[in-house]
Amino acid sequence: MTAAKLFLHGVPDSPTIWRPLLAALDLGESPVAVPALPGFTGQLPAGFPATKEAYADWAVGEAEALAGQHGPIDIVGHDWGALIAQRVAMLRPDLIRSWAVSNAVIDPDYRGHRIARIWNTPILGELFMALSQPAALAKGLVRQGMPAAIADEEAAQWANKDKRRAILRLYRSAKGLSFRHDWARDIGRLPANGTLIWGANDPYVDLTVAQRFAAATGTPLTIIEDAGHWAIAERPGEVAAALRAFWNA
């Protein structure tokens, strides 16, 4: 378990979401990188388009930097970070020792959840963002199982207008969350050494999506019972156990 680790968060999160899992993993001397997606904790970099391709290219750069120092890495992603992690593994398998994703996969048949469709819709998405308040977001995240302290920190980031702009651009570049005509065509390029870890009660990406992907690709699936979309923070001990078993296999 000495390989360097790269953790990629999702939407509407920040690197804070990984804190419970990292504590449970207790990685010791393993090099660990937990970067923020550009624009998610500060201003969008000048000229950064915040499309899915731009985020994938950025993540390849993060993986290159880590692998250049330490050799092939273990990449771990949640939500959009899972999709980006899989894309990095497709594009640069030479950088990857293993990949593990939680509660999102690049699936040709998934069509996105209700909020993704709202964000994908011009004007409606902007209206949603304008009316969304951090306090309401925090309450919603807690209702979905996120620990309250983590939810408060994540919701505080919502005041960042660049973050909300980046999210709209990201979802629209993916037509909500449809990958049938691009990234899903490259599923066969994923390295074999991967795993899925899924909160059983995810209201955004149903467990059947993970089960379909696992059956189609032969990827092992660990189901975290009594957990939702943010199982990585809700049941960090169980997720950590699944990751340790995978890395040590």
C-alpha positions in Angstrom: 0.0 0.0 0.0 3.0 2.3 -0.5 2.0 3.6 -3.9 1.2 7.3 -4.1 -2.5 8.1 -3.9 -4.5 10.8 -5.8 -8.0 11.6 -4.5 -10.4 13.5 -6.7 -13.6 15.0 -5.2 -16.9 15.6 -7.0 -19.7 18.1 -7.1 -20.6 20.2 -5.1 -17.7 19.2 -2.9 -14.1 20.1 -2.1 -11.1 18.2 -0.8 -12.8 18.5 2.6 -15.1 15.5 1.7 -12.1 13.2 1.9 -11.2 14.0 5.5 -13.1 11.2 7.2 -11.8 8.6 4.8 -8.2 9.7 4.9 -8.4 9.6 8.7 -9.8 6.0 8.5 -7.2 4.9 6.0 -4.2 6.3 8.0 -1.9 6.1 5.1 1.2 6.8 7.0 4.2 7.5 4.7 2.3 6.9 1.5 2.5 10.1 -0.6 -1.1 11.5 -0.9 -2.4 14.3 -3.1 -5.9 15.7 -2.5 -6.2 18.7 -4.9 -9.3 20.9 -5.4 -10.8 20.9 -8.9 -10.0 24.3 -10.4 -12.5 26.9 -9.5 -14.0 24.9 -6.6 -12.2 26.5 -3.7 -11.1 29.7 -5.3 -11.2 31.7 -8.6 -11.2 29.8 -11.9 -7.8 30.0 -13.5 -7.6 32.5 -16.3 -8.6 30.8 -19.6 -9.7 27.6 -17.9 -13.0 26.5 -19.7 -14.2 24.2 -16.9 -15.4 21.5 -19.3 -15.1 17.8 -18.6 -12.2 17.6 -21.0 -10.4 20.5 -19.3 -10.8 18.8 -15.9 -9.6 15.5 -17.3 -6.5 17.2 -18.7 -5.9 18.9 -15.4 -6.2 15.6 -13.6 -3.8 14.0 -16.0 -1.3 16.7 -15.1 -1.9 16.0 -11.4 -1.3 12.3 -12.0 1.8 12.9 -14.1 3.3 15.0 -11.3 2.7 12.4 -8.7 3.7 9.5 -10.8 6.8 11.3 -11.9 8.0 11.4 -8.3 6.7 8.1 -7.0 5.9 5.8 -9.9 2.4 4.5 -10.9 -0.3 5.7 -8.6 -3.6 4.6 -7.0 -6.2 7.0 -8.2 -9.5 7.3 -6.2 -12.5 9.4 -7.2 -16.0 10.2 -6.0 -18.9 11.6 -8.0 -17.4 13.8 -10.8 -14.0 12.9 -9.4 -14.9 9.2 -10.1 -15.7 10.1 -13.7 -12.5 12.1 -14.1 -10.4 9.4 -12.4 -11.8 6.8 -14.9 -11.0 9.1 -17.8 -7.4 9.6 -16.5 -7.0 5.9 -16.3 -8.3 5.5 -19.9 -6.0 8.2 -21.3 -2.9 7.4 -19.3 -2.9 3.8 -18.1 0.9 4.1 -17.8 0.4 6.4 -14.8 -2.0 4.2 -13.0 -1.3 1.2 -10.6 -5.0 1.0 -9.7 -8.2 3.0 -9.9 -11.1 3.0 -7.4 -14.4 5.0 -7.8 -17.3 5.7 -5.6 -20.9 6.4 -6.6 -20.3 7.4 -10.2 -19.1 5.6 -13.3 -18.8 6.4 -17.0 -21.9 4.5 -18.1 -23.4 4.7 -21.7 -27.0 4.3 -20.4 -27.0 6.8 -17.5 -28.9 10.0 -18.2 -28.2 12.0 -15.1 -30.3 13.0 -12.1 -32.8 15.8 -11.8 -30.4 18.5 -10.6 -28.0 17.6 -13.3 -30.7 18.2 -15.9 -31.5 21.5 -14.3 -27.9 22.6 -14.4 -27.7 21.5 -18.0 -30.5 23.8 -19.0 -29.7 27.5 -19.8 -31.4 30.1 -17.7 -32.9 27.4 -15.5 -29.5 26.4 -14.3 -28.5 30.0 -13.6 -31.7 30.6 -11.7 -31.1 27.6 -9.6 -27.6 28.8 -8.7 -28.8 32.3 -8.0 -31.5 31.1 -5.6 -29.3 28.4 -3.9 -28.1 29.4 -0.4 -25.3 27.8 1.6 -27.5 27.2 4.6 -30.0 25.3 2.6 -27.3 23.3 0.9 -25.8 22.3 4.2 -29.2 21.0 5.4 -29.7 19.1 2.2 -26.3 17.4 2.5 -27.0 16.4 6.0 -30.3 14.9 5.0 -28.4 12.8 2.4 -26.1 11.4 5.1 -23.1 13.8 5.0 -21.7 14.5 8.5 -22.8 17.9 9.7 -19.4 19.4 10.2 -18.3 18.3 6.7 -21.6 19.6 5.2 -21.1 23.0 6.8 -17.6 23.3 5.4 -18.7 22.2 1.9 -21.7 24.5 1.9 -19.5 27.5 2.9 -17.7 27.0 -0.5 -21.0 27.6 -2.2 -20.6 31.3 -1.8 -17.9 31.1 -4.4 -19.5 32.3 -7.6 -16.7 30.8 -9.7 -17.6 27.4 -8.3 -21.2 27.7 -9.4 -20.1 28.9 -12.8 -17.7 26.0 -13.1 -20.4 23.5 -12.2 -22.7 24.8 -14.9 -20.0 24.6 -17.5 -18.9 21.2 -16.4 -22.4 19.7 -16.6 -23.2 21.4 -19.9 -20.0 20.0 -21.4 -21.4 16.6 -20.5 -24.9 17.3 -21.7 -26.1 16.8 -18.1 -24.4 13.5 -17.5 -24.4 11.7 -20.8 -21.3 9.9 -22.0 -22.7 7.6 -24.6 -21.1 9.4 -27.5 -17.7 10.1 -26.1 -16.1 8.8 -22.9 -18.2 5.7 -22.7 -16.9 4.5 -26.0 -13.5 4.1 -24.3 -14.5 1.9 -21.4 -12.5 -0.9 -23.0 -9.4 1.2 -22.4 -9.8 1.2 -18.6 -7.0 -0.8 -16.9 -8.2 -4.0 -15.4 -7.1 -3.2 -11.9 -10.1 -1.2 -10.8 -12.9 -1.4 -8.2 -16.3 0.2 -7.4 -17.4 1.2 -3.9 -21.0 2.2 -3.7 -23.5 3.6 -1.1 -26.5 1.4 -1.5 -29.1 4.1 -1.1 -27.6 6.7 -3.5 -30.5 8.9 -4.7 -28.5 10.4 -7.6 -26.8 7.4 -9.1 -28.8 4.3 -8.4 -27.0 1.1 -7.3 -28.2 -0.6 -10.4 -25.9 1.6 -12.4 -22.9 0.2 -10.5 -24.2 -3.3 -10.8 -24.7 -2.9 -14.6 -21.1 -1.6 -15.0 -19.6 -4.3 -12.8 -21.4 -7.0 -14.8 -20.4 -5.6 -18.1 -16.7 -5.0 -17.3 -16.0 -7.6 -14.6 -15.1 -4.9 -12.2 -15.5 -5.9 -8.5 -18.2 -4.0 -6.6 -18.3 -3.4 -2.8 -21.8 -2.2 -1.6 -21.8 -0.1 1.5 -25.2 -0.8 3.1 -27.2 2.0 4.9 -25.2 4.7 3.1 -26.0 7.1 0.4 -24.2 9.1 -2.2 -21.5 10.3 0.2 -20.6 6.9 1.6 -16.9 8.0 1.7 -17.8 10.4 4.5 -20.8 8.6 6.0 -19.2 5.2 6.4 -15.5 5.9 6.1 -14.4 2.9 8.1 -16.2 0.5 5.7 -14.9 2.3 2.6 -11.4 2.3 4.0 -11.6 -1.4 4.6 -12.7 -2.0 1.1 -9.9 0.1 -0.3 -7.2 -1.5 1.8 -8.4 -5.0 0.8 -8.3 -3.9 -2.9 -4.9 -2.3 -2.7 -3.4 -5.3 -0.8 -4.9 -8.0 -3.1 
